[in-house]
């Protein structure tokens, strides 16, 4: 009997856990739960005899793979997967998957919650601006970018996108203007929303060169990863340009420096909140369970991330 570990330092909602267990037990798998663990030793002990692991933002590195002698698959319940060491997974013969699209609407809705908070001056009683007719730029046009575009149409915004992996005709067909470069996106739009993963190519890529292209009173929204921001450059730019605003769904490493540089032109959530809805929580967990069943029983590798 295959054994599946649900390892979540930040647990799934109870209905999600119940649904995951139901899918796995009906498939004939044994399910083990490790929630709110506080030490890596607890995780290392729990993985010793499991065939599959479902995680959220939990760190799965070489030490974990070394300890998990029977492990065949890890599924990250969510889109981002920079918390899993893909090279080590491949070296250990372990398949790694994510669950793309399951959190997309939740993240997209948070973009607009943050934007409204921003343009209405934190609801402090002073006169703000509207989103209608503003130019919104999407850096990456994947599942989340598409959902942001869908919602933006309801606000009456003018939407632009840059994604080197999505053909311009596909973007244009959905009523979004495709631009040819990141520089064109930043120089064209009043607001730029980031939806890029944290990869060796993107880490630290959003800094002075791009953000300085934003027009007066420009807004940068980051619901992607803090690692994509060049923090020293952005802090310096926020000091120089007192019209720019930066709102992020992840506290930067230099949080205090951002606060000192920009004051109320800067905001960050204390913990990443994009996927923190009961619906997204459940959707991602159930998808992870189904993917494990499909992989172990049928060899389905549709969402495989590593070689």
N, C-alpha and C positions, 0 to 999 in steps of 0.2 A: 504493500500500500504506500503510495506517495505521500510524503509529509510536507505540508505547506506552513510556513511561518509568516504571520502578519506582525512585522516589527515596526512599531510606530512610536517614536519618542513623543510626537504630537499626534494623539490618537484620531482615528476615524470617528465619526458620529456613531452612536449605538445602532441606528437603523442600517448604516453602511456595513458595520461589522456583521450584523445578523444576515444581511444579504450576501456578503462574501462567503460566510460560513455555509449558507444554504447551497450556493452554486458549487462549492468545493466538495462538500459532504455528499451531495447528490451525484457527483462524479466519482465518488468512491475514495476521496482523499481524506487524510487526517489533517486537522487544522489545529495549530498552536498559536496562542496569542501572547505577544510581548508588548505591553503598552507602558508609556511613561517611564521607560527605563532611564536611569541616571548615570550609568557607567558603561563604558565600552565592553567591560568584562561580561556584563549581563548579555549583551548582544552576541559576543563570541561564544558564550556557552550555549545560547539558544540555537545557533546556526549549525552546531556540530553534526546533527544527523538529519537535516532537512533537505528535501529535493528542490524546493522552490521558496522564494521569499517575496512578499509584497511589502513595499516601503512607501514612504512619502518623501520627506526631506532628509531622511536618515542617511548617514555616510556609510557607503559600502566600498571599502578600500581593499588593498592587497592583504592586510591582516585578517579581514573578515573572510575573504576568499580562501586564504590558507586554512582557516579554522573550519570551513564548510566543505568537508571532504566529499559529500554526496550531492552537492549543489549542482543543479542543471540550469536554473533560470531565475533571474531577478526581474521583477516588474516594478517600475517606478510609477505609482498611481499619480499621474500628472504629466505635464509636457516636458518641463525642464529635467535634465538628467545629469547635470554637472556634479551631482553628489555621488555618482557611481564611477569608479575607475574602470573605464572600458578596456584599456590595455590589459589590466590585470585579469579582468573577466575573460578576455580572449585567451590569455595565457593559461587560465585554469579550465578552459573549455566550457565556460558558462555563457549562456545567452542572456542578453540584457534587452529589455523592452521598456517603452513608456506607453502612456495612454493618450495620444494626441487628440485634442478636440474636446475632451470631457470637461475641462475647466474653462473653455474658451469664453462662454457667455458670462460666467462669473467675473472673469478678469475684465472683459469688455465693459460690463456694467460699472465696475470699480473705476475704470478710466473716467467715466462721466460723473461719477460721484466726486472724484477728485477735481475734475475740471470745473464743475459747478461751485464747489467749495472755493476754488481758486478765483474764478472770474467774478464771483459775488463777494469777494474780499472777506472770506471766512465767515460770512453771515454776520458781520460786525455792525450792521446798520448803515453803512455808507453805500454810496451808489457804485455799482459794478458795471459789468458789460454782459451781453448775451452771446450765446454760441452761434446763433443763427447767422448765416452768411460768412462766418469765419472760415478760413482755409485750414483744414486739418490734414496733416501729413502722417502717413503710416510707414514706419521703417520696418518692413517685412509684412508680407500679405499672406500669412498662413491662417490657421483656424481662428486665432484671436483677432488678427488684423481684419479678417472678413466680418467678424461679429461687431467690431468697433465701427466699421464702415456701415453696417446695417443700422446700428443705433444712430450714428451720425446723420444718416439720411432723414431720420425722424426729427432731428433738431434743425434741419434745413442747412446743413453745413456743406461746404465745397470740399470734396475729398480727393486727396492725392496719395499715391503709394509708390514706394520703391522696393523692389524685391528682385534680386538678380536671378532667382530660381523660378520665378513665375513670369511667363510670357506676357508682354504688354497687352496683347489682344485679349488675354483672359481677364486681366484687371479692368481694361476698358469696357469689356462686355458687361461687367457688373456695375457700371455707372460710376467708376472711379477713374480719375486721371492717372495714367502711368507716367512717371518721370524717369529720366535716363540715368540719374546719379543721386547719391546721398546729398551732395552739395546742392543740387537743384531742389531737392525736397526741402532742405532747411532754409534756403533763400526764398522759396516760394510761399511757405506756409506760416500762418500765425501761431500754430500749435503743431508740435511734432510728438507723436506717441511711439515709444520704442517697444518693439515686439521681437527682438532678435535674441537668439540663445547666447549663452556665454561659452564661446569657443576660443581657441588660440588666436583666431583671426579677429574676433570681435572684442575681446577683453581690452578695456582701456581705449576703445576706438572712438568713443563719443567725448570729445573734448573741445578745446578752444576753436580749432579749425572749422568744425561743423557748427557748433552752437552759436558762435559769433555771427553766423550768417542769418540767424533768426531776425525778423524785422522788429521794430520798436514794440515793446510790451509782449515779446514772444514768450511762449510757454513750452517747456520741455516736460513731458510726462513719462515716467519710467515705471512700467509694471512688468519689466523683463527681469533683469538681474543687476545687482549693484556693480558687479565686476565689469560690465560693459562701459562704465563711466570712468573717465580719467578725472578722478576727484580733485587733485591739486589744480589742474587747468580750469575745471568748472568753477571751483571756489574763487580763483583769481578773477575769472570773467564776471561772476556775480558781483564781486566787489567793484569792478570797473563799470559795468553796465547796470545801473540801478533800476532799469525797466524790466530786466529778465526775471523769469520765475521758474523754479524747479520743484516739481511735486513727484514724489517717488513712493512706490509700494515696496520699499525695503529700506531699512535704516542704513545710510552709508557708513563706511568705516570712520569717516571724518565728520560725524554728525554734528558735533559741537562747532567745528569750523564752518560748516554750512550755515548753522544758525547765526553765528557771529557775522558771517559775510552777508547774508541775505535777509535775516529777520523773518518777517511774515511772508516774504517772497519765496520762502522755502518751507516745504512740509514733507515729512516722511512718516509712514506707519511704523509703529514700534516693532512689529513682526510682519512678515509677508502675508497680506490679506487677500490676494487675488483669488485664490481658490477656496477661501473660507466661507462657503455657503453650504447649507445642508445638501442642496441638489448636486453641486459639483463634487463635494465630498463623497456622496453616494455613487454618482456616475463613474468617477475615476476608480473607486474601489471595486465596483462590480465589473468594470471593463478589465481590470487587472486579473481578477479571478477567472473570467472567461478566457483571457489570453493564456493563462497558465494551463487551463484544461485543454485548450486547443493545441498548445505546444507539446505537452506531455503525451496526450492521447493521439494526436494526429500529425504532429511535427509541423504545425502551422507557425511560421516565422514572420508573419506579415509586418509586425512592428519592431523587428530586430534592429538594434542600434549598432552593435559591434560586429566585427568580422567573424 
